[in-house]
């Protein structure tokens, strides 16, 4: 396995982990519920 492939894999895994953590924070903060209400109002 080349170093380039390892670096690319680490970047993809790192991005995925960051995305999951941000998604959990977004739902936990209550912004998700506010966004749903705004979507209902705008419809």
C-alpha positions, -999 to 999 in steps of 0.1 A, spaced: 0 0 0 14 34 -10 18 63 13 -5 84 -9 -34 59 -5 -29 58 32 -30 97 34 -62 98 12 -78 71 34 -70 90 66 -84 122 52 -116 105 41 -120 88 75 -112 120 93 -138 139 73 -164 112 80 -157 113 118 -159 152 118 -192 150 98 -208 126 123 -197 146 153 -210 179 137 -243 161 128 -247 149 164 -239 184 178 -265 199 153 -293 176 165 -283 178 202 -282 217 201 -319 218 191 -313 236 158 -327 206 140 -362 211 156 -360 249 148 -351 241 111 -381 217 109 -405 244 122 -391 269 97 -396 244 69 -433 239 80 -439 276 82 -423 282 47 -444 256 30 
